[in-house]
Amino acid sequence: MENVRDPREHYNEEPRHDLMDVMFGFGGMLGFMTVVFTVAVIVKFVIS
C-alpha cells in the first residue's frame, strides 16, 4: 500500500447491510417511542 489515498486499494473489510441497519434503527426508535407514549398515557390517567 504505497498510495494510501487511492480508494481502489481499500477493500471493504466489514460489509454493511444498509437496509437492515435502517430497519433496525426505525424499529428500535418506534419501539422506544411506543414505550414512552404508553408510560405517558398511564401517568396521565394516574394523575387525573
C-alpha positions in Angstrom: 0.0 0.0 0.0 2.2 2.7 -1.2 -0.6 5.2 -2.1 -2.8 5.3 1.0 -5.1 7.9 -0.6 -6.1 5.7 -3.6 -9.6 4.4 -2.9 -9.1 1.4 -5.2 -6.6 0.0 -2.7 -9.0 -0.1 0.2 -11.3 -3.1 0.2 -14.4 -3.3 2.4 -13.3 -5.4 5.4 -16.7 -5.3 7.1 -19.6 -5.4 4.7 -22.6 -3.4 5.8 -26.3 -4.0 5.1 -27.7 -0.5 4.9 -31.4 -1.6 4.6 -31.1 -3.8 7.7 -29.4 -1.0 9.6 -32.3 1.3 8.7 -34.9 -1.3 9.6 -33.3 -2.0 12.9 -33.0 1.7 13.7 -36.6 2.5 12.6 -37.9 -0.5 14.6 -35.9 0.4 17.7 -37.0 4.0 17.7 -40.6 3.0 17.0 -40.5 0.6 20.0 -38.9 3.2 22.2 -41.4 5.8 21.3 -44.3 3.3 21.9 -43.0 2.7 25.4 -42.7 6.4 26.1 -46.2 7.0 24.8 -47.6 4.2 26.9 -45.9 5.4 30.0 -47.1 9.0 29.4 -50.7 7.7 28.9 -50.5 5.7 32.2 -49.1 8.7 34.1 -51.9 10.9 32.7 -54.6 8.5 33.9 -52.9 8.2 37.3 -52.7 12.0 37.8 -56.3 12.6 36.7 
